[in-house]
Amino acid sequence: MKRFAFAAAAAALAVSASISATSAAPAPCEETLKALRAAEAQAKLGTADKAKVLDLESKGIERCNADDDKRADDFFAQAMKVMGK
């Protein structure tokens, strides 16, 4: 019986470790936003590109405030692509 309990505990530990490893959080959106703003300050953008970057930044901030770091980081990455970063 003790062996069974030990085996069950070991299995539960292995499952919980694999779940936490696969659901690791993306980079904090606040850090990505800092990098975006630093790149934006140095970038020379046309009017259309600047508007696109500001729109993507706004959408990212909205998602960041909702604690949706993955989608926020996706918006920030799109803005970086517009800037060529």
C-alpha positions in Angstrom: 0.0 0.0 0.0 2.8 2.4 0.8 4.4 1.7 -2.6 1.1 2.5 -4.3 0.8 5.8 -2.4 4.4 6.7 -3.2 3.9 5.8 -6.9 0.7 7.9 -7.0 2.5 10.9 -5.4 5.4 10.6 -7.8 3.0 10.5 -10.8 1.1 13.5 -9.5 4.4 15.4 -9.1 5.5 14.5 -12.6 2.2 15.6 -14.2 2.2 18.9 -12.3 5.8 19.6 -13.3 5.0 19.0 -17.0 1.9 21.2 -16.8 3.7 24.1 -15.3 6.5 23.8 -17.9 4.1 23.8 -20.8 2.1 26.8 -19.5 5.1 29.0 -18.8 4.1 32.7 -19.0 5.3 34.8 -21.9 7.6 37.8 -21.2 5.9 40.3 -19.0 4.1 42.8 -21.3 5.4 45.7 -19.3 9.0 44.8 -20.3 8.0 44.4 -23.9 6.3 47.7 -23.9 9.4 49.4 -22.5 11.4 47.9 -25.4 8.8 49.1 -27.9 8.8 52.6 -26.6 12.6 52.8 -26.6 12.6 51.6 -30.3 9.8 54.0 -31.1 11.7 56.9 -29.7 14.7 56.2 -32.0 12.7 55.2 -35.1 12.1 57.6 -38.1 8.6 56.7 -39.2 6.3 58.1 -41.8 2.8 59.3 -40.9 1.1 56.0 -41.9 3.6 53.8 -40.1 3.5 56.0 -37.0 -0.3 55.7 -36.9 -0.1 51.9 -37.3 2.5 51.6 -34.5 0.4 53.8 -32.2 -2.7 51.7 -33.0 -0.9 48.4 -32.2 0.7 49.9 -29.1 -2.8 51.0 -27.9 -4.2 47.5 -28.5 -1.2 45.9 -26.7 -1.6 48.2 -23.7 -5.3 47.3 -23.5 -4.5 43.6 -23.5 -1.6 44.2 -21.0 -4.0 45.9 -18.6 -6.3 42.9 -18.9 -3.4 40.6 -17.9 -3.3 39.0 -21.3 0.5 39.2 -21.7 0.6 36.8 -24.7 -1.7 38.9 -26.9 -0.2 42.1 -25.7 3.3 40.9 -26.6 1.9 39.8 -30.0 0.6 43.4 -30.7 3.9 44.8 -29.5 5.8 42.4 -31.8 3.7 43.5 -34.8 4.5 47.2 -34.0 8.2 46.3 -33.9 7.9 44.7 -37.3 6.3 47.9 -38.7 9.3 49.8 -37.3 11.7 47.3 -38.9 13.0 46.0 -35.5 
